[in-house]
Amino acid sequence: MHRLVLLLQLALCGPMAQAQDAAKQLESLFEQEWDFTMRESPEHATWISHPGQNMRFSDYTPAALTAHYDHLKVYLGQLKAIDREALPPSTQISYDLAVRQTEEALEGQKFPTQYLVMNQLSGVHQEVAQLLSIQPAATVADYRDILARLKAVPQLIDQTIALMNEGLRQGVTPPRITLRDVPAQIQAQLVTDPLQSTMLQSFLHFPSTIPPAEQKALKDEAVALYRSGVLPAYTKLNQFFTTTYLPKTRTTISAADLPNGKEWYAYNARVNTTTTLSPEAIHAIGLKEVTRLRKEMEAVIKEVKFKGDFAAFGKYLRSDPKFYFAHKEQLLAAYRDIAKRIDPQLPRIFGKLPRLPYGVLPVPLNAEKSQPSGYYRSGSIAGGRAGNFFANTYDLKARPKWEMEALALHEAVPGHHLQIALAQEQEDLPQFRKHGGYNAFTEGWGLYAESLGHELGMYSDPYSRYGQLTFETWRAVRLVVDTGMHALGWSRQQAIDYFRANTAKSDHDIVVEVDRYIVWPGQALSYKIGQLKIRELRTYAEENLGQRFDERAFHDELLASGAVPLDLLEKRIKTWVAAQSQVQRGA
């Protein structure tokens, strides 16, 4: 008998030991790769408060880009050398995601994205100041890191100009029409008084622990670096962009007009939706959703007894002064009020909430004209930085009250802040899953979160309900116009006209949005495709669990593994539903 037990134990120990060895090997590889990623992308390291990289910028030289590609091939080989079948099921998920991400990154190397380094939404003309504004500034060592980055700005600008020059040579540039505001954005960085620069704001308010004499020395050095290096570098960038780059950028708008453009756009669509849907299939889904949502919007128009058709109602919403604030401070105060009305309702539909708080801030003045109505920027518990919902206060006549609840639900809670902060706080996930993700999940969740307003006490006003429907229609319109411009031959004006005909959004917002889709081909497809899958899985759970369906448990399960591809999400939720059904039968 004892011999039989011993044999059984030995039989079990072999696979268990193999699983432990494989899991340890994978964990070690993930840690090594994360350290490499933080060194390769010190900007990302700063954003997530990973220490030791705050004095550097990424290296964008051709040699560095080639080395990165070579590293990805080595890393993929190391992953595939690990016995996947020996890993525990939960670890297999991380393994599969790592392989998938690396293979997609290697596939994407054939498309020269590195030459598209500046547009109206992103680039060194905006991101350096943003980075320095959130960088730690509590010790002398922190200030030395900021000074090191200021000193490195000229090199970063030179590398950026070199990439754009090569992009011109290869015919890989953003469309000229979308770049019209970029010169003014660059010029916003050119100030005569260095201490008025957004890059030097940390030198205006020192912690009391730094002696006054040292404060003065640090400030003087920052001013000197700005005058001798930063200002000349941005002046050089401004001259290059306005006189050399902009006049030679392409006059077409479609991604299909870039080298290998049709395949490039199909790749973007696949990566951003985490599906195999073709651009044509996505276009058809968009048309169907726009038609469905129009019926719901028409019902609200009838409810408020408006005398006129859909177009007239849209014009009314865009033009009546009662739907707009007169002062920026009123708009921000209203967003903060909405956020604080949502907060206490969250425990009704979520069992787990993040520890990290969030705030509501205005979009920075130097970028607001070309930015969307709002966006979220993640925070960091380790870095002592809250998440923030940035609301755009530019052109108040383009910021209607009826869209505010839906936007706050999407960008703050229960949208991006809740989902992203919870992912960062998951202790059992590897770092690349805590701080990475998939647009289809993240943006799909944000759009799904807008619909949760009905359960959180929002949308009591029919105009706000119409705003929510307008926002959902806006994301359906994205499927139509993004694929229309990049795969089906639509013009920019055709996209603007379709947008205007199907939503009540302001003309300024529509133009900003269409230009965003032009410079980020495929990114906008993620929202509606992700939301439709999440809603489909909720319906599946409700139908299979009946009265036992627990919304709080469903949401907690949905968010428990961070952002994942939609096929994996579907498998996860259906497994959870099956387990819940088994528990019910057992009860």
C-alpha positions in Angstrom: 0.0 0.0 0.0 2.7 2.4 1.0 4.7 1.5 -2.2 1.6 2.3 -4.3 1.2 5.7 -2.6 4.9 6.5 -3.1 4.6 5.6 -6.8 1.6 7.8 -7.2 3.4 10.7 -5.5 6.4 10.3 -7.7 4.2 10.2 -10.8 2.5 13.5 -9.7 5.8 15.2 -8.7 7.3 15.0 -12.2 4.6 17.1 -13.9 4.3 19.4 -10.9 8.0 20.0 -10.9 8.0 20.6 -14.7 5.1 23.1 -14.3 7.0 25.0 -11.5 10.2 25.1 -13.5 8.4 26.3 -16.7 6.4 29.0 -14.7 9.6 30.2 -13.0 11.4 30.3 -16.3 8.6 32.4 -17.9 8.4 34.7 -14.9 12.1 35.4 -15.1 11.8 36.0 -18.9 8.9 38.4 -18.3 11.0 40.3 -15.7 14.0 40.6 -18.0 11.8 41.7 -20.9 10.1 44.3 -18.8 13.4 45.8 -17.6 14.5 45.9 -21.3 11.2 47.6 -22.3 11.7 50.2 -19.6 15.2 51.0 -20.8 14.0 51.1 -24.4 11.1 53.4 -23.5 12.1 55.6 -20.6 9.2 57.9 -21.3 6.8 55.0 -20.6 8.8 54.2 -17.5 8.3 57.7 -16.2 4.5 57.6 -16.9 4.1 54.4 -14.8 6.6 55.4 -12.2 9.2 52.7 -13.0 12.4 54.0 -11.4 15.8 54.7 -12.9 14.9 56.0 -16.3 13.8 59.6 -15.7 16.9 61.2 -17.1 16.7 59.8 -20.6 14.6 59.8 -23.8 14.2 56.9 -26.2 16.8 56.4 -28.9 15.3 56.8 -32.4 18.5 56.3 -34.4 18.3 53.7 -37.3 20.8 51.5 -35.4 18.5 51.6 -32.3 15.4 50.8 -34.3 17.2 47.8 -36.0 18.4 46.6 -32.6 14.9 46.7 -31.3 13.6 44.5 -34.1 16.4 42.0 -33.6 15.6 41.9 -29.9 12.0 41.0 -30.6 13.1 38.0 -32.7 15.3 36.8 -29.9 12.6 37.3 -27.3 10.0 35.4 -29.4 12.5 32.5 -29.7 13.0 32.5 -25.9 9.2 32.4 -25.4 8.8 29.5 -27.7 11.6 27.6 -26.1 9.3 27.3 -23.0 7.0 24.3 -22.8 3.6 26.0 -22.8 1.7 22.8 -21.9 3.7 22.6 -18.7 2.4 26.0 -17.5 -0.6 26.4 -15.2 -3.7 27.6 -17.1 -3.6 31.1 -15.7 0.1 31.5 -16.7 -0.7 30.1 -20.2 -2.8 33.2 -20.8 0.1 35.5 -20.1 2.3 33.3 -22.3 -0.1 33.4 -25.2 -0.5 37.2 -24.9 3.2 37.7 -24.9 3.7 35.5 -28.0 0.7 37.2 -29.7 2.0 40.8 -29.0 5.5 39.9 -30.1 4.4 38.3 -33.3 2.2 41.2 -34.1 5.0 43.7 -33.4 7.3 41.7 -35.7 4.7 41.6 -38.4 4.2 45.4 -38.0 7.9 46.1 -38.7 7.2 45.9 -42.5 5.2 49.1 -42.1 7.3 52.2 -41.5 5.3 53.7 -38.6 8.5 55.2 -37.2 8.5 58.0 -39.8 5.0 59.2 -38.7 6.4 60.9 -35.5 4.6 64.2 -35.5 1.0 65.2 -36.1 -1.6 67.5 -34.6 -2.3 65.0 -31.8 1.2 63.8 -30.7 4.9 64.3 -31.1 7.9 66.0 -29.4 6.2 69.4 -29.7 3.7 68.3 -27.1 5.0 65.2 -25.4 8.3 66.5 -23.9 6.4 69.2 -21.9 3.8 66.6 -20.8 6.5 64.2 -19.7 8.4 66.8 -17.7 5.2 68.0 -16.1 4.5 64.6 -14.5 8.1 63.7 -13.7 9.0 63.3 -10.0 10.3 66.6 -8.5 10.8 65.9 -4.8 14.5 65.6 -4.3 17.7 67.1 -5.8 18.2 63.9 -7.6 14.8 64.3 -9.2 15.7 67.7 -10.4 19.0 66.4 -11.8 17.0 64.0 -13.9 14.8 66.8 -15.3 18.0 68.8 -16.1 19.4 65.7 -17.9 16.3 65.4 -20.0 16.4 69.2 -20.8 20.0 68.7 -21.9 19.0 65.8 -24.1 16.2 67.7 -25.9 18.4 68.9 -28.9 19.4 65.3 -29.6 15.8 64.1 -29.5 14.8 66.9 -31.9 17.6 66.0 -34.3 16.5 62.4 -34.3 12.9 63.4 -34.9 13.9 65.6 -37.8 16.0 62.8 -39.3 13.1 60.4 -39.2 10.8 62.9 -40.8 13.3 63.6 -43.5 13.5 59.9 -44.3 9.7 59.8 -44.3 9.7 62.5 -46.9 12.2 60.5 -49.0 10.0 57.3 -48.8 6.7 59.1 -49.2 5.5 58.3 -45.7 4.0 61.4 -44.1 0.7 62.4 -42.5 -1.7 64.2 -44.9 -0.9 67.9 -45.2 -4.5 69.0 -44.4 -4.3 67.5 -40.9 -1.1 69.4 -40.0 -2.3 72.9 -40.3 -2.3 73.6 -36.5 1.1 72.0 -35.8 3.3 75.1 -36.5 1.3 77.0 -33.8 1.8 74.1 -31.5 5.5 74.1 -32.0 5.6 77.9 -31.6 3.9 77.6 -28.2 7.1 76.1 -27.0 9.1 79.1 -28.0 9.0 81.6 -25.1 11.4 84.5 -24.3 11.2 83.9 -20.5 12.3 80.3 -19.9 10.3 80.1 -16.6 7.2 80.7 -18.6 7.9 77.4 -20.6 5.7 74.5 -19.7 8.9 72.4 -19.5 10.3 74.3 -16.6 7.2 74.5 -14.3 8.9 72.2 -11.7 11.5 74.9 -11.1 8.8 77.4 -10.0 7.8 75.5 -6.9 10.5 73.6 -5.0 9.9 71.3 -2.0 11.0 72.9 1.3 13.5 70.1 1.9 15.8 71.6 -0.8 17.8 74.5 0.6 17.2 77.9 -1.1 20.7 78.2 -2.4 20.4 74.8 -4.1 17.0 75.8 -5.5 18.5 78.8 -7.1 21.4 76.8 -8.6 19.0 74.3 -10.1 16.7 77.0 -11.5 19.6 78.9 -13.0 20.9 75.7 -14.7 17.4 75.0 -16.1 17.1 78.5 -17.5 20.6 78.2 -19.0 19.7 74.8 -20.6 16.5 76.2 -22.0 18.2 79.2 -23.6 21.3 77.4 -24.9 19.7 74.1 -26.0 15.9 73.7 -25.8 14.9 77.0 -27.4 17.4 76.6 -30.3 16.3 73.0 -30.8 12.6 73.9 -31.0 13.4 76.9 -33.2 15.2 74.5 -35.6 12.2 72.1 -35.5 9.8 75.0 -36.2 12.0 76.1 -39.2 12.2 72.5 -40.6 8.6 71.8 -40.1 7.2 74.9 -41.7 9.7 75.4 -44.6 10.9 71.9 -45.5 8.5 69.3 -44.1 4.9 70.7 -44.4 5.2 71.8 -48.1 6.3 68.3 -49.1 3.8 66.2 -47.1 1.2 64.2 -49.1 -2.0 65.8 -50.3 -3.9 62.5 -50.2 -5.7 61.3 -47.0 -6.1 57.6 -47.3 -3.7 55.1 -45.6 -4.1 53.1 -48.8 -2.0 55.8 -50.6 1.0 55.0 -48.4 3.6 52.4 -49.5 1.9 49.0 -49.0 -1.0 51.0 -47.6 -3.9 48.6 -48.1 -2.1 45.8 -46.2 -1.0 48.4 -43.6 -4.5 49.5 -43.0 -5.8 45.9 -42.8 -3.1 45.2 -40.3 -4.1 48.2 -38.2 -7.8 47.2 -38.3 -7.0 43.7 -37.2 -4.7 44.8 -34.3 -7.0 47.5 -33.1 -10.1 45.4 -33.1 -8.4 42.1 -32.1 -10.6 40.4 -34.7 -10.1 39.1 -38.3 -12.9 41.4 -39.6 -12.2 43.0 -43.0 -12.5 46.8 -43.4 -15.6 46.1 -45.6 -17.2 44.0 -42.9 -16.5 46.7 -40.3 -18.0 49.3 -42.6 -21.2 47.2 -42.9 -21.4 46.9 -39.1 -21.1 50.6 -38.8 -23.9 51.3 -41.3 -26.2 48.8 -39.4 -25.5 50.4 -36.0 -26.1 54.0 -37.3 -29.5 52.9 -38.6 -30.4 51.2 -35.4 -29.4 54.1 -33.2 -31.2 56.6 -35.5 -34.5 55.0 -34.5 -33.7 55.5 -30.8 -32.7 59.1 -31.3 -35.9 59.8 -33.3 -37.8 58.4 -30.3 -36.2 61.0 -28.0 -37.0 63.8 -30.4 -40.6 62.7 -30.3 -40.5 62.6 -26.5 -39.4 66.2 -26.1 -42.1 67.2 -28.6 -39.7 69.0 -31.0 -41.4 70.3 -34.1 -38.9 69.4 -36.9 -36.9 66.6 -38.4 -33.6 65.0 -37.3 -31.5 67.5 -39.0 -33.4 70.4 -37.6 -33.1 68.9 -34.1 -29.3 68.6 -34.5 -29.1 72.2 -35.6 -31.2 73.2 -32.5 -28.9 71.3 -30.2 -25.8 72.9 -31.8 -27.1 76.5 -31.7 -29.4 77.2 -28.8 -27.4 79.1 -26.1 -29.1 77.2 -23.2 -27.1 74.1 -24.1 -23.7 75.8 -23.5 -21.7 77.5 -20.8 -20.4 81.0 -21.0 -17.2 80.4 -19.0 -14.6 77.7 -19.0 -14.7 77.5 -15.2 -18.4 76.6 -15.4 -17.7 73.8 -17.8 -15.0 72.3 -15.5 -17.1 72.7 -12.4 -20.0 70.9 -14.1 -17.7 68.0 -15.1 -16.4 67.7 -11.5 -20.0 67.7 -10.3 -21.0 64.9 -12.6 -17.9 62.9 -11.6 -18.8 63.2 -7.9 -22.4 62.3 -8.5 -21.2 59.1 -10.2 -18.7 58.0 -7.6 -21.1 57.0 -4.7 -23.2 54.9 -7.1 -20.4 52.7 -8.3 -20.7 50.1 -5.6 -24.1 49.2 -6.9 -22.7 47.6 -10.0 -19.1 46.9 -9.1 -17.8 44.7 -6.3 -14.2 45.9 -6.6 -13.1 49.5 -7.1 -9.6 50.9 -7.6 -7.7 52.7 -4.8 -6.2 55.3 -7.1 -8.2 58.6 -7.2 -8.8 60.7 -10.2 -9.3 64.4 -11.1 -10.8 66.6 -13.8 -8.4 69.0 -15.5 -8.6 71.3 -18.6 -6.8 70.3 -21.8 -3.5 72.3 -21.9 -3.8 75.6 -23.7 -1.0 74.8 -26.2 -2.8 71.7 -27.6 -6.6 72.3 -27.0 -7.5 73.5 -30.5 -6.6 70.2 -32.1 -7.6 67.9 -29.3 -10.9 66.0 -28.9 -13.6 66.9 -26.3 -11.8 64.9 -23.6 -9.3 62.2 -22.9 -7.9 60.2 -19.9 -4.3 60.1 -18.7 -3.5 57.3 -16.3 -2.0 57.9 -12.9 0.3 55.9 -10.7 0.1 54.9 -7.0 3.8 54.3 -7.0 4.4 57.8 -8.4 1.9 59.5 -6.1 0.0 60.7 -9.2 -3.8 60.5 -9.6 -5.4 59.6 -12.9 -6.9 62.5 -14.8 -9.8 63.2 -17.1 -8.9 66.1 -19.3 -11.9 68.1 -20.5 -11.5 70.5 -23.5 -12.5 74.0 -22.7 -11.6 75.5 -26.1 -14.5 77.0 -28.1 -17.3 76.6 -25.6 -19.8 76.7 -28.4 -18.5 73.3 -29.3 -19.0 71.8 -25.8 -22.7 71.2 -25.3 -24.1 70.3 -21.8 -26.0 67.3 -23.2 -22.8 65.4 -24.1 -21.1 65.9 -20.7 -22.5 62.9 -18.7 -21.6 60.4 -21.5 -18.1 61.8 -21.8 -17.4 61.7 -18.1 -18.7 58.2 -17.8 -16.3 57.2 -20.7 -13.2 59.0 -19.7 -13.4 58.8 -15.9 -15.7 56.3 -14.1 -16.8 53.7 -14.7 -14.8 54.0 -17.9 -11.1 54.4 -18.4 -10.0 55.4 -14.9 -11.8 52.5 -13.2 -10.7 49.9 -15.8 -7.1 51.0 -16.2 -6.5 51.7 -12.4 -7.9 48.2 -11.5 -5.6 46.6 -14.1 -2.6 48.4 -12.6 -3.5 47.2 -9.1 -3.8 43.5 -10.1 -1.1 41.8 -8.1 -1.0 38.5 -10.0 -0.5 39.9 -13.5 2.9 40.4 -15.1 3.9 44.1 -15.6 3.3 44.0 -19.4 -0.4 43.2 -18.7 -0.8 45.7 -15.9 0.4 48.6 -18.0 -0.4 47.4 -21.6 -3.5 46.3 -23.3 -5.7 46.2 -26.3 -7.7 49.1 -27.7 -10.7 46.9 -28.5 -11.1 46.1 -24.8 -10.1 49.4 -23.3 -12.1 51.6 -25.6 -14.9 49.1 -25.9 -15.2 49.2 -22.1 -15.2 53.0 -22.2 -18.1 53.0 -24.6 -19.9 50.2 -22.7 -19.4 52.3 -19.6 -21.4 55.2 -21.1 -24.5 52.9 -21.3 -24.1 52.2 -17.5 -25.1 55.7 -16.8 -28.7 54.6 -16.9 -28.0 52.3 -13.9 -26.0 55.0 -12.1 -28.6 57.7 -12.0 -27.4 59.6 -15.0 -29.4 60.6 -18.1 -32.5 61.7 -16.2 -32.7 64.6 -18.7 -33.9 63.5 -22.2 -31.3 65.8 -23.8 -28.5 64.0 -21.9 -30.0 60.6 -23.0 -29.9 62.0 -26.6 -26.3 62.9 -25.9 -25.5 59.3 -24.9 -27.1 58.1 -28.1 -25.2 60.7 -30.1 -22.0 59.5 -28.5 -22.7 55.9 -29.4 -23.7 56.9 -32.9 -20.5 58.8 -33.1 -18.6 55.6 -32.5 -20.7 53.7 -35.1 -20.0 56.6 -37.6 -16.3 55.9 -36.9 -16.6 52.4 -38.4 -18.1 53.9 -41.5 -15.9 56.9 -42.1 -12.6 55.3 -41.0 -13.0 52.4 -43.3 -14.6 54.7 -45.9 -11.5 57.0 -46.1 -8.9 54.3 -45.8 -10.3 51.4 -47.7 -13.3 52.5 -49.8 -12.1 55.7 -51.4 -14.1 58.3 -49.4 -12.9 61.9 -49.4 -12.4 63.9 -46.3 -15.4 66.1 -47.1 -17.5 63.0 -47.6 -16.6 61.8 -44.2 -17.4 65.2 -42.6 -20.7 65.3 -44.4 -21.7 61.8 -43.3 -20.7 62.6 -39.7 -22.7 65.8 -39.7 -25.8 64.1 -41.2 -25.9 61.4 -38.5 -24.9 63.2 -35.2 -25.5 66.4 -33.4 -21.9 67.1 -32.7 -20.5 70.5 -33.5 -18.7 71.2 -36.8 -15.4 71.9 -34.9 -15.6 68.5 -33.1 -16.5 66.8 -36.4 -13.5 68.2 -38.2 -11.1 67.4 -35.3 -12.5 63.8 -35.2 -12.2 63.2 -38.9 -8.7 64.5 -39.0 -7.9 62.2 -36.0 -9.1 59.2 -38.0 -7.0 60.3 -40.9 -3.7 60.4 -38.9 -4.5 57.3 -36.8 -5.8 54.8 -39.3 -7.8 52.0 -37.7 -7.5 53.2 -34.1 -11.1 54.5 -34.0 -12.5 51.1 -35.1 -11.8 49.6 -31.6 -14.5 51.4 -29.7 -17.7 50.1 -31.3 -16.3 46.6 -32.1 -15.2 46.2 -28.4 -18.5 47.5 -27.0 -20.6 45.2 -29.2 -18.6 42.2 -28.0 -18.9 43.2 -24.3 -22.7 43.8 -24.7 -23.0 40.5 -26.5 -21.2 38.7 -23.6 -23.4 40.4 -21.0 -26.6 39.3 -22.9 -25.1 35.8 -23.0 -24.5 35.8 -19.3 -28.0 37.2 -18.5 -29.8 34.7 -20.7 -27.8 31.7 -19.3 -27.9 32.7 -15.7 -31.4 34.2 -15.6 -32.4 35.6 -12.2 -29.1 34.5 -10.8 -27.2 36.9 -13.0 -25.1 39.2 -10.7 -24.1 42.4 -12.4 -21.4 43.2 -9.9 -19.8 39.8 -10.2 -20.0 40.0 -14.0 -18.2 43.3 -14.1 -15.6 42.2 -11.7 -14.9 39.1 -13.8 -14.8 41.2 -17.0 -12.1 43.5 -15.5 -10.1 41.0 -13.4 -7.5 40.1 -16.1 -6.8 43.6 -17.4 -7.3 44.4 -21.1 -7.3 41.3 -23.2 -8.2 40.5 -26.9 -11.9 40.0 -27.6 -11.6 36.3 -28.4 -9.9 35.6 -25.1 -12.5 37.8 -23.3 -15.3 35.7 -24.9 -13.7 32.5 -23.8 -13.1 33.8 -20.3 -16.7 35.0 -19.8 -18.2 31.9 -21.2 -16.1 29.7 -18.9 -17.2 31.9 -16.0 -20.9 31.6 -16.9 -20.5 27.8 -17.1 -18.9 27.8 -13.6 -21.7 30.0 -12.2 -24.3 27.7 -13.7 -22.6 24.7 -12.1 -22.6 26.4 -8.7 -26.3 27.1 -9.1 -27.2 23.5 -10.0 -25.2 22.4 -7.0 -27.0 24.8 -4.8 
